[in-house]
Amino acid sequence: MYIVYGIKNCNTVKKALDYLSQHGVTYSFHDYKKAGVTKKLLSSWSAQIGWEPLINKKGTTWRALDEATKNSITSKAAAFDLAIAKTSVIKRPLIELDGKVIALGFDEQTYDNIDWHS
């Protein structure tokens, strides 16, 4: 089963969940705000796609950080510490199947190219 990681009230996550529901995709939802995120998960994801894409530098959480904090995010360890402390800085949604990252963020065309029912 797919696991969708994100924050329930995020508009991008809502679009992704609507897309999955409309296409009959079964998933479970992991809310960062309620369940948090672990270094183990972040390590698994970063091993697949790198740590940089996991940090949403376009979001309000990132923009609200002071410059010193932003400038300190130059390593995987620093990024993970920030992501655990401020889960809203993680790009979302992240969709995983059997430990493999299937999608990060929401783009309808990208989603259309995924074989959700294989």
Kinemage of the C-alpha trace (Angstrom):
@kinemage 1
@onewidth
@group {chain A} dominant
@subgroup {mainchain}
@vectorlist {calphas} color= white
{ca met a 1} P 0.000 0.000 0.000
{ca tyr a 2} L 1.158 3.504 -0.754
{ca ile a 3} L 2.040 5.783 2.138
{ca val a 4} L 1.480 9.486 1.604
{ca tyr a 5} L 3.578 11.671 3.908
{ca gly a 6} L 2.521 15.251 4.426
{ca ile a 7} L 0.391 17.677 6.368
{ca lys a 8} L -3.378 17.368 6.145
{ca asn a 9} L -4.128 21.086 5.695
{ca cys a 10} L -1.506 21.623 2.959
{ca asn a 11} L -3.133 22.537 -0.369
{ca thr a 12} L -0.579 20.554 -2.368
{ca val a 13} L -1.222 17.484 -0.233
{ca lys a 14} L -4.979 17.968 -0.667
{ca lys a 15} L -4.541 18.031 -4.463
{ca ala a 16} L -2.473 14.851 -4.350
{ca leu a 17} L -4.958 13.048 -2.093
{ca asp a 18} L -7.845 14.119 -4.334
{ca tyr a 19} L -5.943 12.823 -7.367
{ca leu a 20} L -5.248 9.472 -5.696
{ca ser a 21} L -8.872 9.090 -4.582
{ca gln a 22} L -10.195 9.982 -8.046
{ca his a 23} L -7.903 7.348 -9.567
{ca gly a 24} L -8.835 4.602 -7.099
{ca val a 25} L -5.417 4.449 -5.454
{ca thr a 26} L -5.396 2.920 -1.975
{ca tyr a 27} L -3.089 4.683 0.467
{ca ser a 28} L -2.485 5.423 4.103
{ca phe a 29} L -1.672 8.937 5.276
{ca his a 30} L 1.191 9.870 7.599
{ca asp a 31} L 0.702 13.356 9.020
{ca tyr a 32} L 4.049 14.944 9.926
{ca lys a 33} L 2.324 17.258 12.398
{ca lys a 34} L 0.825 14.375 14.366
{ca ala a 35} L 3.276 11.511 13.822
{ca gly a 36} L 6.514 13.393 13.145
{ca val a 37} L 9.341 12.059 11.018
{ca thr a 38} L 12.417 10.032 11.921
{ca lys a 39} L 16.049 10.211 10.858
{ca lys a 40} L 15.631 6.656 9.581
{ca leu a 41} L 12.887 7.756 7.163
{ca leu a 42} L 14.795 10.860 6.105
{ca ser a 43} L 17.925 8.745 5.543
{ca ser a 44} L 16.014 6.266 3.407
{ca trp a 45} L 14.497 9.013 1.286
{ca ser a 46} L 17.745 10.941 0.921
{ca ala a 47} L 19.568 7.775 -0.157
{ca gln a 48} L 17.076 7.572 -3.032
{ca ile a 49} L 16.619 11.199 -4.069
{ca gly a 50} L 19.213 13.218 -2.131
{ca trp a 51} L 18.627 15.378 0.929
{ca glu a 52} L 18.299 18.693 -0.907
{ca pro a 53} L 14.958 17.915 -2.631
{ca leu a 54} L 13.450 17.031 0.752
{ca ile a 55} L 13.755 20.617 1.975
{ca asn a 56} L 11.038 22.899 0.626
{ca lys a 57} L 12.823 26.211 0.153
{ca lys a 58} L 9.746 27.777 -1.462
{ca gly a 59} L 7.416 27.283 1.505
{ca thr a 60} L 6.435 29.687 4.232
{ca thr a 61} L 8.284 27.703 6.920
{ca trp a 62} L 11.601 28.088 5.080
{ca arg a 63} L 10.968 31.757 4.318
{ca ala a 64} L 10.222 32.432 7.993
{ca leu a 65} L 13.623 31.106 9.091
{ca asp a 66} L 16.327 33.616 9.911
{ca glu a 67} L 19.202 33.909 7.454
{ca ala a 68} L 21.695 32.268 9.809
{ca thr a 69} L 19.526 29.152 10.035
{ca lys a 70} L 18.982 29.041 6.283
{ca asn a 71} L 22.709 29.418 5.681
{ca ser a 72} L 23.478 26.611 8.146
{ca ile a 73} L 21.597 24.005 6.099
{ca thr a 74} L 24.592 22.831 4.099
{ca ser a 75} L 24.670 19.160 5.046
{ca lys a 76} L 22.372 16.194 5.319
{ca ala a 77} L 22.736 16.192 9.127
{ca ala a 78} L 21.738 19.859 9.409
{ca ala a 79} L 18.815 19.346 7.013
{ca phe a 80} L 17.588 16.337 8.988
{ca asp a 81} L 17.774 18.231 12.286
{ca leu a 82} L 15.730 21.057 10.770
{ca ala a 83} L 13.199 18.650 9.201
{ca ile a 84} L 12.660 16.864 12.511
{ca ala a 85} L 12.307 20.132 14.432
{ca lys a 86} L 10.131 21.845 11.805
{ca thr a 87} L 8.337 19.154 9.814
{ca ser a 88} L 6.587 21.790 7.710
{ca val a 89} L 9.897 22.418 5.932
{ca ile a 90} L 9.755 18.962 4.299
{ca lys a 91} L 8.586 19.068 0.689
{ca arg a 92} L 5.233 17.358 0.412
{ca pro a 93} L 3.638 15.136 -0.284
{ca leu a 94} L 6.154 12.353 -0.442
{ca ile a 95} L 4.639 9.090 -1.655
{ca glu a 96} L 6.300 5.805 -0.892
{ca leu a 97} L 5.601 2.191 -1.812
{ca asp a 98} L 7.472 -0.607 -0.041
{ca gly a 99} L 10.143 1.847 1.083
{ca lys a 100} L 10.682 3.282 -2.403
{ca val a 101} L 9.996 6.968 -3.100
{ca ile a 102} L 7.402 7.102 -5.886
{ca ala a 103} L 6.768 10.863 -5.998
{ca leu a 104} L 7.762 14.065 -4.243
{ca gly a 105} L 5.419 17.031 -4.492
{ca phe a 106} L 2.390 17.106 -6.753
{ca asp a 107} L 2.401 17.453 -10.506
{ca glu a 108} L -0.617 15.990 -12.292
{ca gln a 109} L 1.336 15.094 -15.428
{ca thr a 110} L 3.948 13.249 -13.366
{ca tyr a 111} L 1.219 11.422 -11.457
{ca asp a 112} L -0.459 10.484 -14.751
{ca asn a 113} L 2.752 8.707 -15.771
{ca ile a 114} L 2.882 6.543 -12.646
{ca asp a 115} L 1.403 3.052 -12.875
{ca trp a 116} L -0.479 3.237 -9.563
{ca his a 117} L -2.110 -0.163 -9.897
{ca ser a 118} L 0.869 -2.370 -10.717
